[in-house]
Amino acid sequence: MLRPPVLNWASLWKRSVVLTHCPSKSVMARELHAKRLEGVDKNIWVEFTQLAAEYKVVNLGQGFPDFSPPSFIREAFCNALNGGASMHQYTRAFGHPPLVKILAKFFGRIVGREIDPMEDILVTVGAYQALFCTFQALINEGDEVFQRDELQMIADLCIKHDIICISDEVYEWLTYDGEKHIKIASLPGMWERTVTIGSAGKTFSATGWKVGWAMGPGHIMKHLKTVHQNSVYHTATAAQEAVAMGFQKEYDTFGTEESYFKQLPAMLHAKRLRLAECLRSVGLEPIMPQGGYFMITDISGLKVDLNDPSTKGEPYDFRIVKWLIKEKGLATIPVSGFYSQEHSGDFQKYIRFCFVKEDSTLKAAEDILKQWRIKQ
């Protein structure tokens, strides 16, 4: 048997001290963050989620449903939790076998090709981690539904210039007014160069489960798997099992009135119309989305006395959103926060509302907006 080498920990510690020692500044005084964090240290979600909680507002800011997922998916999660010891331990790092198999079967039918569940799919901790793995593995240092001709133009450019396409399609089932989502990976020549991102949270209205996936050809996916196995390694087994059962049910009912993928957009369509009507009634100008959770609204016509000294110097939409939270008890999100510093100034007259809420939540928001309008 080979003896392991004896490590001189004292020597290693001394080396680490030398490497990190900075004689001019203490650890508490100097900046310790990596350069890659510069410019992304401020986060509108942290700031406005905290404000919304502090002021106990009607929250149309964050993009999550405040209603429960459908009963069949909740029951699937309960069954998974009671499914034996294996449901509480590690499963396959790159995706629970039942889940990757049904994802391959389900989406293979949509893109019109056979998908290898073990090579072409990676299950992640939400779509965020799928994007993280994609960017880390492949990149060196508005709510519009694209029409087929627009996607074809993008596809042609990808093929012409030999470019990888990263397509975030977490809202693929949420389209309105007869619009249809088209997976760019289904276009000729695009499967071989596309990574498609999906989310169980958006698919089944269960954002807290944090189950996502990335799907693409095995020769690309192997690099994402390297990032995944060396960062989080694994996604919760029981949650994956429940999502697998949910997709099996949808596979069996796809295209029928029993399909949640058909019921959910119909329900959200009505909520979308309701919010738009309310915003127009108080003098705001909503931009009707063709898909997703959110409605962008033009606030150029607002006449508000923004006298909060704590927001002086901030972008106009940030000041308006903070005023709505503090003075009116309604949370929204400033749109300029989604843009680079160079371009954010073009979007300071817009704020974002989420309409994927209980009718009672939307009614509470309506009451706030209409009461404010009366007092103007």
C-alpha positions as CSV (number, residue, x, y, z in Angstrom):
1,M,0.0,0.0,0.0
2,L,1.3,3.4,-0.9
3,R,1.7,5.8,2.1
4,P,0.1,9.2,1.6
5,P,2.6,12.1,1.7
6,V,3.0,13.8,5.0
7,L,1.9,17.4,4.6
8,N,3.7,20.2,6.4
9,W,0.7,22.3,7.4
10,A,2.8,24.9,9.2
11,S,4.8,25.4,6.0
12,L,1.6,25.7,4.0
13,W,0.1,28.2,6.4
14,K,3.2,30.3,6.3
15,R,3.0,30.4,2.5
16,S,-0.6,31.4,2.6
17,V,0.1,34.2,5.0
18,V,2.8,35.5,2.7
19,L,0.5,35.3,-0.3
20,T,-2.3,37.2,1.4
21,H,-0.3,39.6,3.6
22,C,-0.8,43.3,2.8
23,P,1.4,45.5,5.0
24,S,-0.3,48.7,4.1
25,K,-3.9,47.7,4.9
26,S,-5.7,45.3,7.3
27,V,-8.1,42.6,6.2
28,M,-11.0,44.8,7.5
29,A,-9.8,47.9,5.6
30,R,-8.9,46.6,2.1
31,E,-11.3,45.3,-0.6
32,L,-11.3,41.5,-0.6
33,H,-13.7,40.8,-3.5
34,A,-12.6,39.2,-6.7
35,K,-12.5,41.4,-9.8
36,R,-15.3,39.4,-11.4
37,L,-17.7,40.8,-8.8
38,E,-17.1,44.5,-9.8
39,G,-20.2,46.0,-11.2
40,V,-22.6,43.2,-10.0
41,D,-22.3,43.7,-6.3
42,K,-25.6,45.7,-6.2
43,N,-28.7,43.7,-6.8
44,I,-32.2,45.1,-7.2
45,W,-33.8,41.9,-5.9
46,V,-32.0,42.2,-2.6
47,E,-32.8,45.9,-2.2
48,F,-36.5,45.9,-3.2
49,T,-37.3,42.5,-1.6
50,Q,-36.0,43.9,1.7
51,L,-38.0,47.2,1.2
52,A,-41.2,45.3,0.4
53,A,-40.8,43.1,3.5
54,E,-40.0,46.1,5.7
55,Y,-43.1,48.1,4.6
56,K,-45.5,45.0,4.4
57,V,-46.8,46.0,0.9
58,V,-48.9,44.5,-1.8
59,N,-46.1,42.9,-3.8
60,L,-46.4,43.1,-7.6
61,G,-42.7,43.3,-7.8
62,Q,-41.1,39.9,-7.5
63,G,-41.8,37.3,-10.2
64,F,-43.4,34.5,-8.2
65,P,-47.1,33.3,-8.0
66,D,-48.6,33.9,-4.6
67,F,-51.0,31.0,-5.3
68,S,-50.2,27.3,-4.8
69,P,-48.9,25.0,-7.6
70,P,-51.6,22.6,-9.0
71,S,-52.7,19.8,-6.7
72,F,-51.2,17.0,-8.9
73,I,-47.7,18.5,-8.5
74,R,-48.1,19.1,-4.8
75,E,-49.2,15.5,-4.4
76,A,-46.2,14.3,-6.5
77,F,-43.9,16.1,-4.1
78,C,-45.6,14.5,-1.0
79,N,-45.4,11.1,-2.7
80,A,-41.7,11.6,-3.4
81,L,-41.0,12.6,0.2
82,N,-42.7,9.5,1.4
83,G,-41.1,7.3,-1.3
84,G,-38.4,5.7,0.8
85,A,-34.9,6.4,2.0
86,S,-33.5,7.0,-1.5
87,M,-35.6,10.1,-1.9
88,H,-33.6,11.8,0.9
89,Q,-30.1,10.9,-0.4
90,Y,-28.0,11.7,-3.4
91,T,-29.2,10.7,-6.8
92,R,-27.3,10.9,-10.1
93,A,-25.4,14.2,-10.0
94,F,-26.3,15.3,-13.5
95,G,-30.0,14.6,-13.1
96,H,-32.4,12.1,-11.4
97,P,-32.9,9.2,-13.9
98,P,-36.7,9.4,-14.0
99,L,-36.5,13.2,-14.6
100,V,-34.0,13.2,-17.4
101,K,-35.8,10.4,-19.1
102,I,-39.2,12.1,-19.1
103,L,-37.6,15.5,-20.1
104,A,-35.9,13.7,-23.1
105,K,-39.1,12.0,-24.0
106,F,-41.3,15.2,-23.6
107,F,-39.0,17.7,-25.4
108,G,-37.8,15.2,-28.0
109,R,-41.4,15.2,-29.3
110,I,-41.4,19.0,-29.4
111,V,-38.0,19.5,-31.2
112,G,-38.6,16.5,-33.4
113,R,-35.5,14.5,-32.6
114,E,-34.3,11.8,-30.2
115,I,-32.7,13.3,-27.1
116,D,-30.2,11.2,-25.1
117,P,-31.3,11.6,-21.4
118,M,-27.9,10.8,-20.0
119,E,-25.8,12.9,-22.4
120,D,-28.0,15.8,-23.5
121,I,-29.6,16.9,-20.3
122,L,-28.3,18.5,-17.0
123,V,-30.6,19.1,-14.1
124,T,-29.6,22.1,-12.0
125,V,-30.6,24.1,-9.0
126,G,-33.1,26.3,-10.8
127,A,-32.6,28.0,-14.2
128,Y,-30.2,30.4,-12.6
129,Q,-27.7,27.7,-12.1
130,A,-28.3,26.3,-15.6
131,L,-27.3,29.7,-16.9
132,F,-24.3,29.9,-14.6
133,C,-23.0,26.5,-15.8
134,T,-23.6,27.5,-19.4
135,F,-21.7,30.9,-19.1
136,Q,-18.9,29.4,-17.0
137,A,-18.4,26.4,-19.3
138,L,-18.7,28.1,-22.7
139,I,-17.8,31.8,-22.4
140,N,-14.2,33.1,-22.0
141,E,-13.2,36.2,-20.0
142,G,-38.4,42.6,-22.8
143,D,-41.3,40.0,-23.1
144,E,-41.8,39.6,-26.8
145,V,-42.6,36.2,-28.4
146,F,-40.2,35.9,-31.3
147,Q,-41.9,34.9,-34.6
148,R,-40.5,32.0,-36.6
149,D,-38.9,34.3,-39.2
150,E,-37.1,36.3,-36.4
151,L,-35.8,33.1,-34.9
152,Q,-34.7,31.8,-38.3
153,M,-32.7,35.0,-38.8
154,I,-30.9,34.4,-35.5
155,A,-30.4,30.7,-36.4
156,D,-28.9,31.7,-39.8
157,L,-26.5,34.0,-38.1
158,C,-25.5,31.3,-35.6
159,I,-24.9,28.8,-38.4
160,K,-23.0,31.3,-40.6
161,H,-20.6,32.4,-37.9
162,D,-20.4,29.1,-36.1
163,I,-21.9,30.5,-32.8
164,I,-23.4,28.7,-29.8
165,C,-26.9,29.9,-29.0
166,I,-28.0,30.0,-25.3
167,S,-31.8,30.2,-25.2
168,D,-33.5,30.9,-21.8
169,E,-37.0,29.4,-22.3
170,V,-38.4,29.3,-18.8
171,Y,-41.6,31.0,-19.9
172,E,-42.2,28.7,-22.9
173,W,-45.7,27.7,-21.8
174,L,-46.8,31.2,-20.9
175,T,-47.8,32.9,-24.2
176,Y,-51.0,34.9,-24.9
177,D,-53.3,36.1,-27.7
178,G,-52.7,33.0,-29.8
179,E,-48.9,33.4,-29.9
180,K,-46.9,30.1,-29.9
181,H,-43.5,29.5,-28.5
182,I,-41.0,28.1,-30.9
183,K,-37.9,26.4,-29.6
184,I,-34.9,27.7,-31.5
185,A,-33.3,24.2,-31.1
186,S,-36.0,22.8,-33.3
187,L,-34.9,24.8,-36.3
188,P,-32.7,23.1,-38.9
189,G,-29.1,23.1,-37.9
190,M,-29.7,24.5,-34.5
191,W,-29.8,21.5,-32.1
192,E,-26.1,21.0,-32.6
193,R,-25.3,24.5,-31.4
194,T,-28.0,25.4,-28.8
195,V,-28.2,25.1,-25.1
196,T,-31.9,25.5,-23.9
197,I,-32.7,26.5,-20.3
198,G,-35.9,25.4,-18.6
199,S,-37.4,25.8,-15.1
200,A,-39.8,23.7,-13.1
201,G,-40.5,26.7,-11.0
202,K,-42.1,28.6,-13.9
203,T,-43.5,25.5,-15.5
204,F,-45.4,24.3,-12.5
205,S,-45.8,27.5,-10.5
206,A,-43.4,26.2,-7.8
207,T,-40.5,28.7,-7.8
208,G,-39.3,27.7,-4.4
209,W,-38.4,24.1,-5.5
210,K,-35.4,25.4,-7.5
211,V,-35.3,22.7,-10.2
212,G,-34.0,23.7,-13.6
213,W,-32.3,22.1,-16.5
214,A,-30.1,22.7,-19.5
215,M,-30.5,20.7,-22.6
216,G,-28.3,20.4,-25.7
217,P,-26.0,18.1,-27.6
218,G,-23.7,15.9,-25.5
219,H,-20.5,17.5,-26.9
220,I,-21.5,20.8,-25.4
221,M,-23.3,19.5,-22.3
222,K,-20.2,17.7,-21.0
223,H,-18.6,21.0,-20.3
224,L,-21.7,22.3,-18.3
225,K,-21.6,19.1,-16.3
226,T,-18.0,19.7,-15.3
227,V,-19.0,23.1,-13.9
228,H,-22.1,21.6,-12.2
229,Q,-20.2,18.7,-10.5
230,N,-17.6,21.1,-9.1
231,S,-20.0,23.7,-7.8
232,V,-23.3,22.3,-6.4
233,Y,-22.9,18.7,-7.5
234,H,-26.5,17.7,-7.1
235,T,-30.1,18.9,-7.1
236,A,-32.7,17.8,-4.4
237,T,-33.7,14.3,-5.2
238,A,-37.3,14.5,-4.0
239,A,-38.0,17.7,-5.9
240,Q,-36.6,16.1,-9.1
241,E,-38.8,13.0,-8.6
242,A,-41.9,15.3,-8.2
243,V,-41.0,17.2,-11.3
244,A,-40.6,13.9,-13.2
245,M,-44.1,12.8,-12.2
246,G,-45.4,16.2,-13.2
247,F,-43.9,16.0,-16.7
248,Q,-45.2,12.4,-17.0
249,K,-48.7,13.7,-16.3
250,E,-48.3,16.5,-18.8
251,Y,-46.9,14.1,-21.4
252,D,-50.0,12.0,-21.2
253,T,-52.4,15.0,-21.3
254,F,-50.5,17.3,-23.6
255,G,-52.7,19.4,-25.9
256,T,-55.9,18.5,-24.1
257,E,-58.0,20.6,-21.7
258,E,-56.6,18.6,-18.8
259,S,-53.0,19.9,-19.4
260,Y,-51.7,22.4,-16.9
261,F,-49.7,23.9,-19.7
262,K,-53.0,24.8,-21.4
263,Q,-54.8,25.8,-18.2
264,L,-52.1,28.1,-16.7
265,P,-51.8,30.6,-19.7
266,A,-55.6,30.8,-19.9
267,M,-55.7,31.8,-16.2
268,L,-52.8,34.3,-16.5
269,H,-54.3,35.8,-19.7
270,A,-57.3,37.0,-17.6
271,K,-55.0,38.4,-14.9
272,R,-52.9,40.2,-17.5
273,L,-56.0,41.9,-18.9
274,R,-57.2,42.9,-15.5
275,L,-54.0,44.5,-14.5
276,A,-53.7,46.4,-17.8
277,E,-57.2,47.7,-17.5
278,C,-56.5,48.9,-13.9
279,L,-53.2,50.7,-15.0
280,R,-54.9,52.5,-17.9
281,S,-57.8,53.6,-15.6
282,V,-55.3,55.5,-13.4
283,G,-53.5,57.2,-16.3
284,L,-50.6,54.8,-16.7
285,E,-49.6,53.2,-20.1
286,P,-49.0,49.5,-19.8
287,I,-47.1,47.7,-22.6
288,M,-49.0,44.4,-23.2
289,P,-46.7,41.4,-23.1
290,Q,-47.1,38.5,-25.4
291,G,-45.7,36.1,-22.8
292,G,-44.3,35.7,-19.3
293,Y,-45.1,37.0,-15.9
294,F,-44.6,40.7,-16.2
295,M,-46.0,44.0,-17.6
296,I,-43.8,47.0,-18.3
297,T,-45.6,50.3,-17.7
298,D,-44.7,53.8,-19.0
299,I,-44.7,56.2,-16.1
300,S,-43.8,59.3,-18.1
301,G,-47.2,60.9,-17.3
302,L,-46.9,60.6,-13.5
303,K,-46.8,63.8,-11.5
304,V,-45.4,62.9,-8.1
305,D,-43.5,65.0,-5.6
306,L,-40.5,62.9,-4.9
307,N,-39.3,64.6,-1.7
308,D,-37.5,61.6,0.0
309,P,-33.9,62.9,0.5
310,S,-32.7,59.3,0.9
311,T,-33.4,58.7,-2.8
312,K,-31.9,61.9,-4.2
313,G,-29.5,61.2,-7.1
314,E,-31.0,57.8,-7.8
315,P,-32.6,56.9,-11.2
316,Y,-36.1,58.2,-11.6
317,D,-37.7,54.8,-11.8
318,F,-35.9,53.7,-8.6
319,R,-37.3,56.8,-6.8
320,I,-40.8,56.2,-8.1
321,V,-40.7,52.5,-7.0
322,K,-39.4,53.5,-3.5
323,W,-42.1,56.1,-3.3
324,L,-44.8,53.6,-4.2
325,I,-43.5,51.2,-1.5
326,K,-43.1,53.7,1.3
327,E,-46.1,56.0,0.6
328,K,-48.6,53.8,-1.1
329,G,-47.8,50.3,0.1
330,L,-47.3,48.8,-3.4
331,A,-44.2,47.1,-4.6
332,T,-43.0,47.1,-8.2
333,I,-39.6,46.9,-9.8
334,P,-37.6,49.6,-11.6
335,V,-36.8,48.6,-15.2
336,S,-33.5,50.5,-15.6
337,G,-31.9,48.1,-13.1
338,F,-31.9,45.5,-15.8
339,Y,-29.6,47.5,-18.1
340,S,-26.0,48.5,-18.1
341,Q,-25.0,51.9,-16.8
342,E,-24.4,53.0,-20.4
343,H,-28.0,52.3,-21.4
344,S,-30.0,52.5,-18.1
345,G,-30.9,56.1,-18.7
346,D,-33.1,55.2,-21.6
347,F,-35.4,53.2,-19.4
348,Q,-35.9,55.3,-16.3
349,K,-39.5,56.1,-17.2
350,Y,-40.7,52.5,-16.9
351,I,-41.5,50.2,-14.0
352,R,-42.5,46.5,-14.0
353,F,-45.5,44.8,-12.5
354,C,-46.0,41.1,-12.0
355,F,-49.6,39.9,-12.7
356,V,-49.1,36.3,-11.7
357,K,-50.9,36.8,-8.4
358,E,-54.1,35.8,-6.6
359,D,-57.1,37.8,-7.6
360,S,-57.2,39.2,-4.1
361,T,-53.7,40.5,-4.4
362,L,-54.5,42.2,-7.8
363,K,-57.7,43.6,-6.2
364,A,-55.6,45.1,-3.3
365,A,-53.3,46.7,-5.9
366,E,-56.2,48.1,-7.8
367,D,-57.6,49.7,-4.6
368,I,-54.3,51.3,-3.9
369,L,-53.9,52.7,-7.4
370,K,-57.5,53.9,-7.7
371,Q,-57.4,55.6,-4.3
372,W,-54.2,57.3,-5.2
373,R,-55.7,58.5,-8.4
374,I,-58.8,59.9,-6.7
375,K,-56.5,62.0,-4.4
376,Q,-54.4,63.5,-7.2
